[in-house]
Amino acid sequence: MNDTTSPLDTDTRDALQNAVLTRFKLLAAQQPGPLDARAALRMAAEACRDELATRWANTQKADAVRGKLAPCRRVHYLSMEFLMGRALGNALAALGIEPLLRSIMAEQGIEWTDVLEGESDAALGNGGLGRLAACFLDAFAELELPSFGYGLRYRFGMFKQATPDGVQVETADDWLRDGGLWDIERTAIEYSIGFGGRVESTRTSGRLETDRSSGRQWVPAERVRARAFDFIVPAHHGARVSTLRQWQALPAQAVDFQAVVRGDYAAAAKPEWQAESLNWVLYPDDSHGAGRELRLRQEAFLVSASLQDLLQRHLAEFGTLDSLGRHNAIHLNDTHPALAPAELMRLLVDDHGMKWDDAWRITREAVSYTNHTLMPEALETWPVALMESLLPRHLEIIYDINYRFLADVRARFPDDEELAKRVSLIDESGVRHVRMAALAVVASHRVNGVAALHSQLMVDTIFADYARLFPERFHNVTNGVTPRRWLQQANPGLSTLLDARIGKDWRRNLDGLKALRAQADDPALGQSLGLIKFANKARLAERILCETGIRVDSRSLFDVQVKRIHEYKRQLLNLLHVVARYQAMLADPAGPDGKGWQARTVIIAGKAASAYHTAKQIIRLAHDIGRVINADERLQGRLKLVFLPNYGVSLAEAIIPAADLSEQISTAGTEASGTGNMKFALNGALTIGTWDGATIEMAEAIGESDVFVFGHRADGIEKLRDLGYLPLWIAQQNPALHAVLDAIGRGVFSPGEPTRYKALIDDLIGRDRYFLLADFADYVAAQQRVDALYAQPARWQAAVARNIAGMGGFSADRTIREYVTRVWSADSLASGTPHA
Ligand SMILES: *Cc1c(COP(=O)(O)O)cnc(C)c1O
């Protein structure tokens, strides 16, 4: 497969293969004993890394020239999260040398899958937002976009999840244990980052003491160094690469040497501890309290190191900062890097002596921002007092930005002081806080949501005031996923079938999938799709048995919900259906139409934020229900519920190609986009889902009749909320629902502790913030439609084919092309009117 998809001519590939082979032999010769899979992994990575490093240097040279000639801006994608997963399989496929490596391993008697699966996931993210950033790096390389991704080099991934007795236990994800396999340490690329201290005035008696025009200079109390580690992402259809530059904090000086001289070794070692704690962990986005200050330090550290890097590169290429905004885009992946405008202003004004207005114009030209959530509690704010102590100059600059911005607002709307209060960068309603989303919006020339509905709700709700002030700023760019990882790599069987049916071009031009639609009713295609799915399911069934001890039937319908565990994603609604089905199967073994029940395996996976009690209860309930159902022989194996621990990219690659049914059941209006929904449909799962996020656009592209849509739409949910929603009333009206809630609440699934889920159920009946009960009946009805269609394999497979055919628009390549034209191109600057 790879020899035909790689664009390299034969000579180049021969040279590359020889180089890899030579390198591999050299490394093998340095081994004392026979090779094992772990050593082989390291050698394979090193052999690839050499080639990647060469391509990286060539890419940088080409971009430096291009930067001067074309109006194409270099993109700097700032993100606290990059959920990269494993890299070896992707690198080998991109370089077109997988067959070579396979044969080397075979010669050495090493199992190929052992090598691939020996690699730890780089799990430097929570979920969708981080995985999106990873898919974008792949598209950057593929589309030859001059770019840098910037992140932090976390020592530990989020955490490793285990669920002994159904209770989530978090342990360290020590992914760098064997040393970074792919890291390229750039010892020469270091910047100094300050924290704390005070701001001094550099003016005396009204005259400039220095040539600095701000007259303000930050004197930090502490300093750490930021060192660059590059992770290189190859293109699959060219020799270009993209870069993930991850910052590592190092102490300003390795040890306190004066303390060493005194013999006070404990004191001598302390600076190191402080610096490196910056890189320890990624804080889960819904964690509360603890670690907040460290999180703010991390954000400031990421932003400062990345911008200093950008500035020095721009100066080296152009010799002046005046053109910075015209040649560079700085993109904020959510508000986590939203200190960027303040830091850029500081660097330009304080350190480079630029006038405020010029610096502000450049900042606004460069910065753009993607919003990922509408939930008010998820919008990031920082206490003014904390920012003052940690980043005093940044706070001053934010005040200055706010002063000018509010003056402008008051000039335009002189009689609306409430408006000024609402849009202020500072929330003064209680303890004063800096509103990071407000800063990001005010400092950006473009703000985008991640799916059509989300972008609309964004300007209708949380950003309504800003949309009134700057309507031209707001756009939509619907998310996408990379077909290289999520189809070619994850589903070789389906990839081969597509190659035979529509040619190989879909890897770089996913739109080509639409050619499959005309073949959807071909019985031979249906049969092949069915066989490939069955093989993927059998493989997953083996893994389920291995990891959980639960035996599942590969012929049953695999009904899958995998994503972070969160109340708005409604895994609990899924569980209510499982229990309802269980009770119905016992009450009526003949099934709704007298033909018996369709056998189902319900698979759930996902991590709960460590401080999120309700999410952890949902995980526990899934285990408790599973334990009862899976052991109930009256069901004859026709219903199983499995929770697979430690969800991450690699597990997703194993689960998604094996799914028949994709659960996308968030409360309408809460899921900004979703990208899991796209991966499933691309791999031939049918979707049961609410009219939410990008699922809407998927249903429109696929055809609504081939998606199991159910439940209230966003406006309907809004109406329920306004009318005074009464979940108890719904529970009383629906006997099946009532029985389900009663069983869980009484402890039928937790006989050892009957009250275990009482609070969970009481909350559903009393408040039900995410409208599970309002959508329950329609959800169960939609599940019956799923069963009915699955009972007709030919019709099911035709729908599968049409689903795949409709997914051409959901490639990350399309997404990035839209970012380029709407957000990052030099042209996109022309249409925005700067406000100040
Ligand atoms: C795609 C992906 C997600 C996002 O899933 P959603 O269903 O869109 O929330 C989260 N985690 C991993 C590992 C993924 O691959």
PDBQT file of the ligand as one rigid body, heavy atoms in Angstrom, charges set to zero:
ROOT
HETATM    1  C1  LIG A 901     -11.129  12.195  18.679  1.00  0.00    +0.000 C 
HETATM    2  C2  LIG A 901     -10.738  12.035  20.074  1.00  0.00    +0.000 A 
HETATM    3  C3  LIG A 901     -11.415  12.735  21.078  1.00  0.00    +0.000 A 
HETATM    4  C4  LIG A 901     -12.595  13.641  20.795  1.00  0.00    +0.000 C 
HETATM    5  O1  LIG A 901     -13.776  12.858  20.870  1.00  0.00    +0.000 OA
HETATM    6  P1  LIG A 901     -15.220  13.551  20.933  1.00  0.00    +0.000 P 
HETATM    7  O2  LIG A 901     -16.147  12.386  20.793  1.00  0.00    +0.000 OA
HETATM    8  O3  LIG A 901     -15.306  14.485  19.777  1.00  0.00    +0.000 OA
HETATM    9  O4  LIG A 901     -15.330  14.219  22.242  1.00  0.00    +0.000 OA
HETATM   10  C5  LIG A 901     -11.024  12.557  22.377  1.00  0.00    +0.000 A 
HETATM   11  N1  LIG A 901     -10.009  11.744  22.697  1.00  0.00    +0.000 NA
HETATM   12  C6  LIG A 901      -9.339  11.039  21.770  1.00  0.00    +0.000 A 
HETATM   13  C7  LIG A 901      -8.242  10.143  22.187  1.00  0.00    +0.000 C 
HETATM   14  C8  LIG A 901      -9.673  11.166  20.431  1.00  0.00    +0.000 A 
HETATM   15  O5  LIG A 901      -8.986  10.476  19.509  1.00  0.00    +0.000 OA
ENDROOT
TORSDOF 0
